[in-house]
Amino acid sequence: MFENKNGRTELSALGEFGLIGHISQHVKLHQPGSLKGIGDDAAVIDNGPGRTVVTTDMLVEGVHFDLSYCPLKHLGYKAVAVNLSDLCAMNAQPRQILCGLSLSNRFSLEAVEELMSGMLLACERYGADLVGGDTCSSAGGLSISITAIGHAQENELVYRSGAKVNDLICVTGDLGSAYMGLQLLNREKRVFLENPNVQPELSGHDYLLERQLKPEPRVDMLQRFTSWYVKPSAMIDISDGLASDLMHICKASGVGCKVYEEKLPIDHLTRELALEFGIDPNVAALNGGEDYELLFTLPLSEYGKISDRSEISIVGHITAADEGYRYIDRQEHEHELRAQGWDAFRS
Amino acid sequence: MFENKNGRTELSALGEFGLIGHISQHVKLHQPGSLKGIGDDAAVIDNGPGRTVVTTDMLVEGVHFDLSYCPLKHLGYKAVAVNLSDLCAMNAQPRQILCGLSLSNRFSLEAVEELMSGMLLACERYGADLVGGDTCSSAGGLSISITAIGHAQENELVYRSGAKVNDLICVTGDLGSAYMGLQLLNREKRVFLENPNVQPELSGHDYLLERQLKPEPRVDMLQRFTSWYVKPSAMIDISDGLASDLMHICKASGVGCKVYEEKLPIDHLTRELALEFGIDPNVAALNGGEDYELLFTLPLSEYGKISDRSEISIVGHITAADEGYRYIDRQEHEHELRAQGWDAFRS
C-alpha cells in the first residue's frame, strides 16, 4: 500500500502536518456516509436514519503490545480489528474509524507507514473508512487510540443487558488460541534474550500466532444472524476471556450462568501447546482473553436454528441470579466461575 | 462533583472495571440522543436527521501538558474544551464525548477523580454527554484521548475550504493571551526549580493563566451566527496560532490572504506581559497558539452585520492564491506570513 523504501525518514523532517498529509494520500473513502474525511477540524458523517454506534480503545506500548515480536503492520490491523469487534458485539455494521497516534522520536516515517498500512488493510477488509485522527509526539513509546463508528437499525441493536433465565450461552469460533499464541511469542522472546543467535521456533504454529497477532472481528456473524433469523438477547466480544466477559453479561442482565468444561470450543493446536507449556487448556479458554470471538445468549426456543451451525458452540445456559456464576467440570463437579482475565491496573 | 477525600486509593486496588464503575456513577446523560452510555461494548447515539460530526485529539504528558503547573481538573476541562472547539469550527453543536485514559501507577483514584471532574464540568457547561471510553495502564505518564461528536444540519456545516477572494478574515476574542499564560507558568516553574521556597508570583495574571489552563470553546458563537443571520464561508479554531491556522484555510480554499498588524486583537494584559518578557506581542498573537478562538471568513457583503460586534475583529481579507500569504505591519511594510506554531514532531 505504501511504497517500500529502504531509507529512514525522520518524522521531525515532515512535521505533524506533513505526516498527516502523507497519510491522507493513502486513505480512500468508500462509505457513502463519509461526507468529509481527514483535512478539516472534524469528520462529517451521515449515518442516515437509524442509530450511530461509537466505541474507543487505547493500545499502549509495553502494556498491550511488545514491538519486539509484534510487527507494526499487524499492530495497526489489530488496533482497528478490536474496535470493530466492539461494534460487532452491538450487532452494528462498521462504518468509520478515527485514529490517534502518539509517537516518540525513535519511530520513522517508514514505521508509521507500516502501522497505517495495517490499519488501512483492516479498514478495507471490513468496509470501514478512516475519516480522521490526530498525531503527536510522545516522550515514551507508541500509543494508539482508535474510535470506531458503526450503524444499526434500532431493532437490530444487542446490549449486554438482555440475557434471560434459560437462555443458551453461545460462542463463535474457538477459545484460548490467542492466549497460547502469546505464550509462544513470550517463550521465543526469552530464548532470544538469552541467546540472540538461536532462531525462533515458530513454525507449525501459524494458526495460534495469527490468532494473537491478527485477530479478525466477527463482522461475518451479523449477516449470519440475519440469514438464520436469530437475534441474540445479549452479546459481548471476548477480549478479557470467556469467564470475565460472561460475567459482564450476567451483571448487566441481573442473572447467573452455568458453563460446562466439556462444551468449551478448544482447537487441538491450542490444547496440544497448552499441555506442552503445562497450562490447563480450559484455563486458556476461560481466562486467556483476546479471542475477539462473540459471546452471546439466545432464547432456548431458538435452539433448532443454531444447533448444527459449525460457527457456534453452546457452552452453557443462563440461570437465576441467586444461583451465581458456576463452572461444571467433566467430572460434574461444580466450581465458582472466576474472572482471572487481564486487568489493566494489576501486573 | 467527586467526594473530597484526603486518602490515596491505588488504582490497582480497584482494577479497570472498578475504575470504570466508579467513574460511571458520576456521569449523567442529558442529551436525548444519548441512548446508551458507558457500560456496553459501545455507546449508542441517535443524532437524528442531519449530520454527525466527529473529532479526536490526544494529549500527552510532557508534550501537551506539564502536571507540575497544570492542575488535573483544569487538564480534564481543557481536554474536553479543545475537542468541542473543533466541533464549533465546523459550526456543529457538541453532543457526546468519549474519553480514553492511559495512566501510570503514580496516579491514584483521587487523581483520576480530579481529572474526570474537570472533564464532566466542561461536558456540563457545554451540554455534552460522556457516553464511553477506555482506561488502561501505561509504563510512562498520562495520555488522554478525547473523541467528540457533534450534530449539524447539512446546510449549517462550515468547512475550511469555502473561503473566496475578497472575503473578510475575522477572529473572535483576543489572541496571544494563552501563550503569555504559558510563558508565565514556565517562568514560575524555573524559579521554583531553582529555589522551592520562593512563592510563585502569579497574582494579577488570572486572565492570562485562565486562558492557558482553562480555555473555553466558542460554542456561544454558533447561536450568535444564527441570530446575526451570518454563516462563515470557512472556519477553523485557532490551536496552532492565527498564522498557521489561517494558512490551513487558505490551502484548503486555494486562496491567499492579507493580515494587518494593527487589526490584531491583543488584550492589554497580553501586551504588557509580552513586553516585560521581551516578546513581540504580535508574534504571540500570530504564532502563540492555544487561543481556541474561531478564525473564519465572511463575504464582504456581510460586513454591515458584524462590523460593530464586540466579539469579532476583522484582521484582514482573502486574496487570490498568487498573492501569497501576506502580513502588513503598522509601517505598511509587507512581509510573508509565516507559520511558526508549535509542531508536534519538532522540539
Interface residues (C-beta under 8 A of the other chain):
Chain A: L11 S12 L14 G15 E16 F17 L19 L35 K36 G39 D40 D41 A42 A43 V44 I45 D46 N47 P49 R51 T52 V53 V54 T55 T56 D57 M58 V60 E61 G62 V63 H64 D86 L87 A89 M90 A92 Q96 L98 C99 G100 L101 S102 L103 N105 V131 G132 G133 D134 T135 C136 S137 S138 A139 G140 G141 S143 S145 T147 A148 I149 G150 L157 Y159 R160 S161 M235 I236 D237 A252 D343 A344 F345 R346 S347
Chain B: L11 S12 L14 G15 E16 F17 L19 L35 K36 G39 D40 D41 A42 A43 V44 I45 D46 N47 P49 R51 T52 V53 V54 T55 T56 D57 M58 V60 E61 G62 V63 H64 D86 L87 A89 M90 A92 Q96 L98 C99 G100 L101 S102 N105 V131 G132 G133 D134 T135 C136 S137 S138 A139 G140 G141 S143 S145 T147 A148 I149 G150 L157 Y159 R160 S161 M235 I236 D237 A252 D343 A344 F345 R346 S347
